[in-house]
Amino acid sequence: MKIVVGYDGSDGAKRALDKAIALAGDNGQLTVVAAAETHVRTGITQGGHLDPSEFERRRSDLEEAKNVLDERGVKGDTVAAQGDPGAVILETAKDADLVVVGKRGLNPLQRLVLGSVSSKVIQRAECDVLVVH
């Protein structure tokens, strides 16, 4: 079973990684993905700006996830990307059997303004999606 895990270092992402490890068992293939979002600068009409510290945080998150995998003796790959996290997870999961994401617990206004990665993945994934609370 190929499992893709969205990971951002949050408590929800840590729970999602734990669940994915348990589901993968001995024969599963795990891919942990983290995406640094670009932010549109006010007054600029084209493109976006990637904050280098955001990319570094995501790389650090992936190192943390890789350490968890190593400690538990689980083989897995990590993918560091930039862009919309939901879109990056969906792209990585094109041939996956399952996507596992954590719920961040956004309130309704935050979900409206910020969007929800888990909602985007649920709506657009071509495979099963597990949202871990």
C-alpha positions as CSV (number, residue, x, y, z in Angstrom):
1,M,0.0,0.0,0.0
2,K,1.4,3.4,-1.0
3,I,0.5,6.1,1.6
4,V,1.2,9.8,1.3
5,V,1.3,11.9,4.5
6,G,1.0,15.7,4.5
7,Y,3.3,17.0,7.2
8,D,3.8,20.5,8.6
9,G,5.1,19.7,12.1
10,S,1.8,20.5,13.8
11,D,0.2,18.2,16.4
12,G,-2.3,17.0,13.8
13,A,0.4,16.2,11.3
14,K,2.3,14.2,14.0
15,R,-0.8,12.2,14.7
16,A,-1.3,11.7,11.0
17,L,2.3,10.4,10.6
18,D,1.7,8.0,13.6
19,K,-1.5,6.6,12.0
20,A,0.2,6.2,8.6
21,I,3.1,4.3,10.1
22,A,0.6,2.0,11.9
23,L,-1.4,1.5,8.6
24,A,1.7,0.9,6.5
25,G,2.8,-2.1,8.5
26,D,5.8,-4.0,7.1
27,N,4.9,-3.8,3.5
28,G,3.7,-0.2,3.1
29,Q,5.4,2.5,1.2
30,L,5.3,5.9,3.0
31,T,6.0,9.3,1.4
32,V,5.9,12.3,3.7
33,V,5.4,15.6,1.9
34,A,5.8,19.2,3.2
35,A,5.2,22.3,1.1
36,A,6.4,25.8,1.7
37,E,3.6,28.2,0.5
38,T,4.4,31.2,-1.6
39,H,2.7,34.4,-0.5
40,V,1.5,37.1,-2.9
41,R,3.0,40.4,-2.1
42,T,0.6,43.3,-1.9
43,G,0.7,45.5,-5.1
44,I,2.4,42.8,-7.2
45,T,0.2,41.3,-9.9
46,Q,2.4,38.4,-11.0
47,G,3.7,35.4,-9.0
48,G,4.4,35.2,-5.4
49,H,7.1,35.4,-2.9
50,L,8.7,32.4,-1.1
51,D,9.9,33.3,2.4
52,P,13.2,31.4,2.8
53,S,12.4,30.8,6.4
54,E,9.1,29.1,5.4
55,F,11.0,26.7,3.2
56,E,13.6,26.1,5.9
57,R,10.7,25.3,8.4
58,R,9.3,22.7,6.0
59,R,12.7,21.1,5.5
60,S,13.1,21.0,9.3
61,D,9.6,19.4,9.6
62,L,10.6,16.8,7.1
63,E,13.8,16.0,9.1
64,E,11.7,15.6,12.1
65,A,9.4,13.2,10.3
66,K,12.3,11.3,8.9
67,N,13.7,10.9,12.4
68,V,10.4,9.4,13.5
69,L,10.5,6.9,10.6
70,D,14.1,6.0,11.4
71,E,13.4,5.5,15.1
72,R,10.5,3.2,14.3
73,G,12.4,1.3,11.6
74,V,10.1,2.4,8.9
75,K,11.3,3.0,5.4
76,G,9.9,6.1,3.7
77,D,10.6,9.0,1.4
78,T,10.3,12.7,2.0
79,V,9.3,15.3,-0.5
80,A,10.1,19.0,0.1
81,A,8.2,21.3,-2.3
82,Q,6.9,24.8,-2.6
83,G,3.4,25.8,-3.4
84,D,-0.1,25.3,-2.1
85,P,0.2,22.4,0.4
86,G,-3.1,20.8,-0.7
87,A,-2.1,20.9,-4.4
88,V,1.4,19.5,-3.6
89,I,-0.1,16.6,-1.6
90,L,-2.6,15.8,-4.4
91,E,0.2,15.8,-7.0
92,T,2.4,13.6,-4.9
93,A,-0.6,11.2,-4.3
94,K,-1.5,10.7,-7.9
95,D,-0.6,7.0,-7.7
96,A,-1.2,6.5,-4.0
97,D,-3.6,4.2,-2.3
98,L,-4.2,6.5,0.6
99,V,-3.5,10.0,1.8
100,V,-3.3,10.7,5.5
101,V,-3.6,14.3,6.8
102,G,-4.1,15.8,10.2
103,K,-6.8,18.2,11.2
104,R,-5.5,21.5,12.5
105,G,-8.7,22.6,14.2
106,L,-9.3,25.8,12.4
107,N,-12.4,27.7,13.4
108,P,-14.9,28.5,10.6
109,L,-13.5,32.0,9.9
110,Q,-10.0,30.6,9.6
111,R,-11.1,27.9,7.3
112,L,-12.9,30.5,5.1
113,V,-9.9,32.9,5.0
114,L,-7.0,30.4,5.1
115,G,-8.6,27.4,3.5
116,S,-8.3,23.9,4.8
117,V,-5.7,21.6,3.4
118,S,-7.6,18.5,4.5
119,S,-10.8,19.8,2.9
120,K,-9.0,20.4,-0.4
121,V,-7.5,17.0,-0.3
122,I,-10.8,15.3,0.6
123,Q,-12.6,17.0,-2.3
124,R,-10.0,16.4,-5.0
125,A,-8.0,13.2,-4.2
126,E,-8.4,10.3,-6.5
127,C,-7.7,7.8,-3.7
128,D,-9.0,7.3,-0.2
129,V,-8.2,10.1,2.4
130,L,-7.9,9.7,6.1
131,V,-8.2,12.8,8.2
132,V,-6.7,12.2,11.7
133,H,-8.1,14.3,14.6
